[in-house]
Amino acid sequence: MTAERPGPYRFRRIGGGTRLAYPQGTVFGERWIELGEYCIIGEQVTLTAGMMPGLDLGPESVLRLGNGVVLGRGSHVVASQTVTIGDEVYCGPYVYITSDNHSYDDPAQPVGKQWPRTAPVEIGSGSWLGAGAVILPGARLGRNVVVAAGAVVRGEVPDHAVVAGAPAKVVRTWDPAAGWQPPLRTPPPVPIPEGVTPDQLLALAESKSETEPESEALTESGAGSGTPGRQERPA
């Protein structure tokens, strides 16, 4: 589904280049949902605005996705209060982002029948949410935050932080003078240089030489100058 071919859905906005895989999960309240440009919405993703279909949520959007957002397969974004996801936020599969949480104040009533607690949610641009992460009502994540797989996040998370656990705690931060603290255990991956073809990469991977530097191997294969490296896959 795209802006030109939205299927049965009538979102307030679908940006150019955005793609929604088929089939989608539960989708309602589209009039209050904005999708930015070049987003990728995986299959079986739930996107809802409001407690239930058919409500009038007023003049403003409730759920906003910035440009270049990726929502992995089976993820849920549930918004009755404002949920804002910044630009280029990447979410692994089965991420759950919600402005609503069950309450259990009355011990005589079933939890599912009690009025939920709600609070706005904001996820800063450039963040990465690992598979199965849960973002609870009132959470405010800064820019370029990393949320470990399975983490349960509430409250404030500063820019350039890594959080993990349930409840999530900050386990690594960025210091402008000292860099990442505690330091990263592995060196950063080196991008593949421009001009390298898939055949050249395949030939390099199949090379049995253990002594020849990778840069020399790429140069001899005709890739030109540059320092190659391996791309790490996200967890």
DORO-981287 format. One record per residue: residue in three letters; x, y, z of N, C-alpha, C, CB in turn. Coordinates in pm, whole numbers, padded with zeros to 5 digits, always signed. Glycine has a CB too. Layout:
<sites>
alaXYZXYZXYZXYZ
...
</sites>
This chain:
<sites>
met+00084-00118+00000+00000+00000+00000+00088+00125+00000-00095+00000+00122
thr+00045+00225-00072+00121+00348-00087+00025+00467-00084+00203+00347-00219
ala+00079+00588-00095-00006+00706-00102-00096+00701-00224+00079+00833-00105
glu-00045+00646-00334-00124+00638-00457-00225+00524-00453-00031+00621-00577
arg-00191+00419-00375-00278+00301-00367-00294+00262-00220-00219+00181-00451
pro-00376+00337-00147-00387+00314-00002-00475+00197+00038-00440+00436+00063
gly-00537+00130-00060-00625+00021-00026-00746+00071+00052-00550-00084+00054
pro-00787+00000+00157-00907+00040+00231-00883+00149+00334-00967-00079+00299
tyr-00758+00192+00350-00723+00284+00459-00721+00428+00411-00587+00247+00518
arg-00761+00518+00501-00764+00661+00470-00685+00737+00576-00911+00714+00461
phe-00554+00718+00575-00468+00789+00668-00473+00940+00641-00323+00738+00658
arg-00448+01016+00747-00442+01162+00728-00333+01197+00629-00416+01233+00862
arg-00221+01122+00636-00113+01145+00540-00032+01018+00523-00023+01261+00586
ile+00002+00988+00399+00103+00887+00367+00206+00957+00280+00041+00761+00294
gly+00328+00971+00330+00432+01040+00257+00478+00964+00134+00549+01066+00346
gly+00536+01038+00040+00589+00977-00081+00697+00873-00049+00646+01084-00172
gly+00693+00763-00119+00792+00658-00099+00763+00564+00015+00924+00720-00077
thr+00658+00591+00092+00623+00502+00205+00552+00379+00153+00533+00576+00308
arg+00584+00264+00215+00526+00137+00175+00473+00064+00298+00630+00051+00101
leu+00352+00010+00286+00293-00072+00391+00277-00213+00335+00156-00015+00439
ala+00338-00309+00402+00330-00447+00356+00189-00502+00377+00434-00535+00430
tyr+00159-00605+00301+00028-00671+00313+00048-00812+00366-00045-00674+00175
pro-00038-00856+00460-00150-00783+00520-00105-00704+00641-00262-00880+00559
gln-00180-00597+00671-00158-00523+00794-00234-00588+00909-00201-00377+00776
gly-00196-00549+01032-00268-00594+01149-00391-00507+01170-00178-00592+01274
thr-00426-00482+01296-00541-00397+01327-00508-00252+01295-00583-00413+01476
val-00593-00187+01218-00573-00046+01183-00707+00025+01198-00516-00030+01036
phe-00710+00128+01284-00827+00215+01288-00786+00353+01337-00938+00156+01379
gly-00877+00449+01317-00846+00589+01349-00747+00650+01252-00792+00599+01489
glu-00749+00605+01127-00650+00652+01029-00654+00803+01007-00670+00582+00897
arg-00771+00865+01029-00783+01010+01010-00690+01086+01102-00927+01055+01035
trp-00643+01022+01210-00555+01087+01307-00415+01028+01306-00615+01076+01447
ile-00381+00960+01196-00249+00897+01183-00176+00956+01063-00261+00742+01168
glu-00052+01003+01086+00033+01056+00980+00155+00967+00963+00075+01202+01009
leu+00183+00930+00839+00302+00852+00805+00392+00939+00718+00264+00719+00733
gly+00517+00957+00760+00609+01042+00685+00654+00978+00555+00729+01075+00769
glu+00755+01038+00495+00806+00990+00367+00904+00872+00386+00876+01104+00291
tyr+00903+00782+00290+00998+00671+00283+00998+00585+00410+01138+00724+00258
cys+00879+00565+00465+00866+00472+00578+00843+00330+00526+00748+00515+00671
ile+00883+00232+00606+00857+00092+00576+00778+00034+00692+00990+00011+00552
ile+00654-00004+00665+00566-00062+00766+00551-00210+00733+00426+00010+00771
gly+00609-00296+00816+00609-00439+00789+00470-00499+00795+00699-00510+00886
glu+00462-00627+00759+00333-00695+00761+00288-00720+00905+00340-00827+00684
gln+00156-00729+00921+00093-00757+01051+00127-00651+01156+00135-00895+01101
val+00148-00527+01112+00172-00416+01205+00038-00353+01244+00267-00310+01142
thr+00019-00331+01373-00102-00266+01424-00075-00117+01441-00147-00329+01558
leu-00164-00034+01386-00158+00112+01399-00297+00160+01438-00109+00181+01266
thr-00312+00210+01562-00444+00254+01605-00436+00389+01672-00506+00152+01699
ala-00537+00472+01646-00555+00601+01714-00691+00599+01781-00542+00721+01613
gly-00693+00622+01913-00817+00615+01988-00834+00481+02058-00935+00641+01897
met-00924+00478+02154-00950+00356+02230-01019+00250+02146-01034+00387+02351
met-01097+00296+02049-01174+00204+01966-01211+00276+01837-01302+00153+02041
pro-01253+00203+01734-01294+00268+01610-01415+00358+01631-01324+00164+01503
gly-01428+00457+01545-01547+00540+01541-01547+00660+01633-01661+00458+01572
leu-01439+00684+01706-01433+00800+01795-01390+00924+01718-01337+00773+01911
asp-01435+01041+01766-01389+01169+01713-01277+01218+01804-01506+01274+01703
leu-01155+01221+01753-01038+01254+01833-00996+01400+01818-00924+01165+01796
gly-01077+01481+01755-01047+01622+01745-00969+01658+01621-00973+01666+01864
pro-00920+01783+01613-00859+01833+01490-00713+01791+01468-00866+01980+01487
glu-00643+01752+01573-00500+01725+01562-00471+01576+01544-00427+01778+01685
ser-00357+01548+01481-00314+01409+01467-00277+01352+01604-00193+01399+01370
val-00297+01224+01621-00267+01156+01746-00140+01073+01732-00385+01067+01789
leu-00122+01009+01619-00005+00924+01594+00071+00979+01475-00047+00775+01570
arg+00199+01012+01497+00281+01070+01391+00410+00991+01376+00312+01219+01420
leu+00436+00947+01254+00564+00885+01219+00642+00982+01132+00543+00749+01146
gly+00769+01006+01166+00853+01092+01085+00894+01025+00955+00976+01132+01163
asn+00991+01085+00888+01040+01030+00761+01137+00914+00787+01109+01140+00677
gly+01130+00814+00701+01226+00705+00707+01210+00612+00825+01361+00760+00709
val+01093+00606+00886+01068+00517+00999+01048+00373+00949+00945+00564+01081
val+01104+00278+01021+01086+00136+00991+01017+00071+01110+01223+00065+00960
leu+00903+00008+01086+00833-00071+01187+00838-00216+01145+00685-00023+01206
gly+00908-00298+01223+00926-00438+01187+00797-00519+01197+01031-00500+01273
arg+00801-00634+01138+00686-00723+01132+00626-00746+01271+00726-00856+01069
gly+00491-00740+01277+00421-00771+01400+00428-00664+01507+00471-00895+01454
ser+00483-00547+01476+00490-00441+01576+00353-00378+01600+00591-00333+01531
his+00337-00315+01717+00213-00248+01754+00244-00104+01796+00140-00325+01868
val+00167-00010+01742+00171+00128+01790+00028+00165+01823+00235+00227+01683
val+00001+00184+01954-00135+00205+02004-00138+00342+02071-00178+00091+02104
ala-00222+00432+02020-00218+00571+02065-00359+00624+02089-00146+00660+01962
ser-00389+00655+02216-00507+00736+02244-00463+00875+02289-00596+00669+02353
gln-00342+00884+02345-00272+01011+02364-00169+01025+02251-00203+01018+02507
thr-00107+01140+02239-00016+01166+02130+00106+01073+02138+00029+01313+02131
val+00135+01006+02028+00256+00926+02012+00332+00982+01892+00224+00772+01993
thr+00455+01025+01916+00537+01086+01810+00665+01006+01794+00569+01234+01843
ile+00689+00959+01674+00810+00884+01641+00890+00967+01543+00776+00742+01582
gly+01014+01002+01579+01095+01092+01498+01144+01029+01369+01212+01141+01577
asp+01225+01107+01296+01277+01060+01168+01376+00946+01186+01344+01175+01093
glu+01374+00854+01091+01472+00746+01081+01485+00667+01211+01608+00803+01042
val+01373+00639+01272+01368+00546+01385+01347+00406+01330+01255+00585+01486
tyr+01434+00314+01368+01426+00176+01320+01377+00086+01433+01563+00128+01265
cys+01273+00010+01407+01218-00083+01505+01229-00225+01451+01070-00048+01537
gly+01281-00314+01533+01285-00455+01497+01145-00515+01500+01377-00532+01591
pro+01132-00646+01480+01000-00709+01482+00941-00710+01622+01009-00851+01428
tyr+00808-00705+01626+00731-00723+01750+00761-00619+01857+00756-00860+01806
val+00793-00498+01815+00807-00385+01907+00667-00336+01944+00893-00271+01844
tyr+00650-00296+02071+00520-00249+02119+00537-00108+02177+00461-00346+02226
ile+00468-00011+02116+00472+00129+02159+00330+00170+02192+00535+00222+02049
thr+00307+00218+02315+00169+00249+02353+00163+00369+02447+00104+00128+02419
ser+00056+00445+02433+00028+00553+02527-00070+00508+02635-00029+00675+02452
asp-00108+00380+02635-00213+00331+02724-00164+00209+02802-00339+00295+02643
asn-00203+00204+02927-00167+00091+03011-00283+00059+03103-00038+00120+03092
his-00309-00071+03124-00416-00111+03215-00389-00060+03356-00432-00264+03216
ser-00495-00028+03428-00484+00005+03570-00549-00106+03651-00551+00143+03601
tyr-00513-00114+03778-00568-00217+03865-00597-00161+04004-00471-00337+03874
asp-00641-00035+04008-00668+00033+04135-00776-00038+04217-00710+00177+04109
asp-00879-00085+04150-00992-00147+04218-00974-00299+04220-01126-00109+04150
pro-00946-00356+04338-00923-00501+04342-01049-00583+04318-00864-00538+04475
ala-01167-00519+04321-01292-00592+04302-01333-00601+04155-01401-00526+04380
gln-01265-00526+04068-01300-00524+03927-01194-00594+03843-01319-00380+03879
pro-01236-00665+03737-01138-00722+03646-01046-00613+03591-01208-00797+03530
val-00919-00641+03582-00823-00541+03536-00862-00488+03398-00682-00601+03532
gly-00904-00577+03310-00936-00537+03174-01054-00443+03162-00961-00656+03092
lys-01136-00432+03270-01252-00344+03267-01226-00209+03334-01369-00412+03334
gln-01110-00191+03392-01079-00065+03458-01022+00035+03357-00980-00088+03573
trp-01054+00163+03380-01011+00267+03288-00859+00276+03286-01072+00403+03327
pro-00798+00276+03168-00651+00273+03160-00588+00406+03197-00606+00232+03022
arg-00462+00400+03233-00381+00520+03248-00317+00551+03113-00271+00501+03360
thr-00313+00679+03079-00259+00719+02949-00163+00835+02966-00373+00757+02853
ala-00065+00842+02875+00030+00953+02874+00098+00956+02738+00135+00940+02988
pro+00133+01077+02687+00198+01087+02556+00333+01016+02555+00217+01232+02518
val+00375+00976+02437+00502+00907+02416+00578+00979+02305+00479+00755+02380
glu+00709+00992+02323+00793+01053+02220+00921+00973+02204+00825+01202+02256
ile+00954+00941+02079+01076+00866+02049+01160+00953+01955+01044+00726+01983
gly+01280+00989+02000+01364+01081+01925+01418+01024+01795+01477+01125+02010
ser+01448+01114+01704+01500+01075+01572+01628+00993+01585+01524+01198+01486
gly+01645+00901+01491+01768+00824+01484+01777+00709+01582+01881+00912+01505
ser+01672+00681+01657+01678+00575+01758+01658+00438+01694+01573+00600+01866
trp+01700+00337+01768+01690+00197+01724+01630+00116+01837+01830+00139+01681
leu+01515+00053+01811+01445-00028+01909+01457-00174+01868+01295+00015+01922
gly+01523-00254+01952+01546-00394+01921+01418-00476+01928+01648-00451+02015
ala+01426-00599+01879+01311-00688+01871+01245-00706+02007+01352-00824+01815
gly+01112-00694+02010+01037-00719+02131+01043-00610+02235+01082-00842+02190
ala+01101-00495+02204+01106-00385+02300+00965-00332+02327+01198-00271+02248
val+00942-00285+02449+00813-00229+02489+00836-00086+02538+00745-00318+02601
ile+00763+00009+02479+00773+00149+02518+00641+00186+02584+00803+00243+02393
leu+00644+00219+02714+00524+00239+02793+00478+00384+02793+00548+00194+02935
pro+00354+00409+02838+00301+00545+02842+00393+00640+02918+00163+00546+02905
gly+00407+00760+02865+00488+00863+02929+00635+00856+02896+00472+00855+03074
ala+00679+00756+02822+00821+00744+02787+00861+00856+02692+00852+00606+02725
arg+00981+00910+02715+01036+01013+02627+01181+00975+02599+01026+01157+02693
leu+01206+00927+02480+01339+00886+02440+01405+00998+02362+01334+00756+02355
gly+01532+01024+02391+01606+01127+02320+01647+01081+02181+01728+01167+02399
arg+01740+01154+02120+01788+01122+01986+01891+01009+01991+01849+01247+01920
asn+01889+00926+01888+01988+00820+01871+01999+00731+01996+02124+00880+01839
val+01886+00696+02050+01881+00604+02164+01875+00461+02113+01760+00635+02256
val+01947+00371+02177+01942+00229+02145+01866+00158+02257+02086+00169+02127
val+01761+00086+02221+01683+00009+02317+01709-00139+02288+01528+00042+02307
ala+01764-00209+02385+01800-00350+02366+01675-00434+02344+01878-00402+02487
ala+01692-00546+02277+01582-00638+02254+01518-00679+02386+01631-00762+02177
gly+01385-00676+02389+01312-00718+02507+01307-00619+02621+01370-00840+02557
ala+01365-00501+02605+01365-00401+02713+01225-00343+02730+01467-00289+02683
val+01194-00302+02853+01067-00238+02885+01098-00098+02935+00984-00321+02991
val+01060+00004+02856+01107+00140+02879+00994+00229+02929+01167+00199+02751
arg+01024+00303+03036+00934+00408+03084+01019+00526+03128+00842+00356+03202
gly+00957+00643+03136+01029+00761+03183+01119+00820+03076+01111+00726+03305
glu+01214+00902+03122+01303+00978+03033+01429+00899+03003+01339+01113+03096
val+01472+00904+02877+01599+00847+02834+01676+00956+02761+01579+00719+02742
pro+01799+00988+02803+01873+01099+02741+01920+01064+02600+01993+01138+02827
asp+01961+01166+02525+02019+01145+02393+02139+01051+02402+02061+01280+02330
his+02161+00975+02295+02282+00893+02280+02304+00802+02401+02404+00983+02260
ala+02200+00730+02438+02210+00635+02549+02168+00497+02500+02122+00679+02670
val+02218+00394+02568+02177+00257+02544+02105+00209+02669+02300+00165+02509
val+01983+00155+02653+01908+00105+02766+01876-00043+02745+01778+00186+02787
ala+01870-00117+02856+01842-00260+02850+01774-00303+02978+01972-00341+02827
gly+01700-00413+02970+01641-00471+03089+01494-00439+03105+01714-00426+03209
ala+01433-00500+03208+01292-00479+03240+01277-00464+03391+01204-00596+03186
pro+01260-00344+03441+01251-00217+03366+01387-00176+03310+01196-00105+03457
ala+01384-00103+03199+01507-00066+03131+01588+00034+03213+01476-00007+02993
lys+01719+00015+03210+01813+00107+03274+01920+00146+03174+01876+00043+03401
val+01977+00264+03192+02084+00310+03104+02210+00227+03132+02112+00462+03123
val+02264+00164+03027+02383+00081+03044+02504+00139+02971+02357-00060+02995
arg+02483+00239+02886+02595+00302+02817+02553+00442+02774+02641+00218+02694
thr+02645+00537+02784+02617+00675+02743+02734+00728+02662+02590+00765+02867
trp+02707+00837+02591+02809+00901+02508+02860+01027+02577+02753+00934+02367
asp+02991+01034+02593+03055+01152+02648+03134+01220+02537+03147+01117+02768
pro+03108+01349+02507+03178+01415+02395+03329+01409+02406+03134+01558+02386
ala+03382+01408+02527+03527+01407+02545+03584+01265+02549+03564+01479+02673
ala+03514+01173+02615+03567+01039+02637+03507+00933+02545+03544+00998+02779
gly+03402+00970+02469+03337+00871+02383+03238+00787+02462+03442+00781+02317
trp+03211+00667+02413+03114+00580+02479+03169+00531+02612+03079+00461+02389
gln+03084+00538+02714+03120+00492+02847+03011+00399+02900+03141+00612+02944
pro+03045+00275+02938+03176+00212+02921+03209+00195+02773+03180+00076+02992
pro+03338+00183+02740+03380+00175+02599+03319+00055+02527+03532+00168+02589
leu+03298+00071+02398+03250-00040+02315+03356-00149+02310+03216+00009+02173
arg+03308-00272+02303+03401-00387+02306+03461-00419+02170+03329-00508+02359
thr+03400-00370+02063+03449-00400+01929+03467-00270+01852+03352-00496+01855
pro+03560-00267+01756+03578-00146+01676+03459-00125+01584+03708-00154+01593
pro+03437-00002+01541+03323+00023+01451+03344-00043+01316+03303+00173+01431
pro+03237-00091+01254+03250-00151+01121+03291-00046+01018+03119-00218+01079
val+03369-00089+00920+03414+00001+00813+03320-00015+00694+03562-00030+00772
pro+03261+00093+00646+03168+00081+00533+03235+00022+00410+03110+00218+00500
ile+03157-00050+00333+03207-00102+00205+03230+00015+00110+03106-00206+00143
pro+03345+00024+00048+03373+00139-00040+03284+00141-00162+03519+00137-00083
glu+03263+00260-00212+03181+00275-00332+03248+00205-00450+03157+00424-00363
gly+03166+00153-00538+03217+00090-00658+03238-00060-00647+03345+00153-00695
val+03224-00116-00528+03241-00260-00512+03115-00331-00559+03274-00297-00366
thr+03130-00430-00645+03015-00502-00699+02984-00624-00612+03042-00544-00845
pro+02862-00677-00623+02829-00800-00549+02922-00916-00582+02686-00840-00577
asp+02963-00927-00708+03054-01035-00746+03188-01023-00676+03074-01037-00898
gln+03235-00900-00662+03363-00879-00594+03352-00913-00446+03409-00734-00611
leu+03240-00878-00384+03220-00913-00244+03212-01064-00226+03093-00847-00190
leu+03144-01131-00318+03133-01276-00310+03269-01341-00326+03038-01328-00416
ala+03348-01289-00421+03481-01345-00441+03568-01326-00317+03549-01281-00563
leu+03553-01211-00253+03629-01185-00131+03588-01280-00020+03611-01041-00086
ala+03457-01303-00006+03409-01392+00100+03456-01535+00079+03258-01388+00108
glu+03471-01574-00048+03511-01711-00077+03661-01730-00079+03454-01754-00210
ser+03733-01620-00068+03879-01629-00069+03929-01711+00048+03942-01490-00068
lys+04021-01798+00022+04075-01884+00128+04203-01830+00188+04100-02023+00074
ser+04245-01716+00135+04368-01658+00186+04344-01597+00323+04423-01553+00089
glu+04424-01635+00420+04411-01581+00555+04516-01473+00583+04425-01694+00657
thr+04603-01451+00489+04710-01354+00513+04694-01229+00430+04843-01416+00483
glu+04623-01237+00320+04606-01122+00234+04508-01023+00296+04559-01164+00095
pro+04546-00897+00316+04453-00799+00372+04333-00782+00281+04523-00663+00393
glu+04218-00753+00340+04097-00737+00261+04109-00623+00162+03978-00715+00353
ser+04175-00516+00201+04187-00402+00110+04264-00440-00016+04256-00285+00180
glu+04370-00523+00001+04446-00567-00115+04361-00658-00203+04574-00638-00073
ala+04281-00743-00140+04198-00834-00218+04098-00757-00303+04125-00932-00127
leu+04037-00654-00246+03941-00576-00322+04009-00498-00433+03866-00481-00230
thr+04127-00444-00404+04199-00369-00506+04234-00458-00624+04326-00306-00447
glu+04281-00580-00595+04318-00671-00703+04197-00715-00783+04391-00792-00647
ser+04079-00715-00721+03959-00756-00793+03901-00643-00876+03856-00807-00696
gly+03964-00526-00869+03921-00414-00953+03829-00317-00884+03853-00465-01073
ala+03824-00322-00750+03732-00234-00678+03786-00094-00663+03702-00291-00542
gly+03913-00073-00690+03969+00059-00672+04015+00079-00530+03867+00166-00709
ser+04048+00202-00497+04101+00232-00364+03989+00234-00262+04174+00365-00365
gly+04030+00230-00137+03933+00232-00027+03959+00118+00067+03789+00227-00079
thr+03909+00130+00186+03927+00027+00286+03796-00044+00309+03980+00085+00416
pro+03784-00170+00269+03656-00241+00285+03637-00285+00428+03650-00362+00191
gly+03521-00329+00455+03492-00385+00587+03368-00470+00583+03476-00274+00691
arg+03337-00530+00692+03218-00614+00701+03104-00534+00763+03247-00741+00783
gln+02984-00559+00716+02867-00494+00773+02811-00583+00882+02760-00465+00664
glu+02793-00526+01001+02736-00603+01109+02585-00603+01097+02779-00547+01244
arg+02525-00718+01129+02382-00726+01130+02329-00688+01267+02335-00866+01090
pro+02218-00611+01270+02162-00575+01400+02104-00696+01469+02057-00469+01385
ala+02113-00694+01604+02055-00804+01679+01904-00803+01668+02096-00796+01825
</sites>
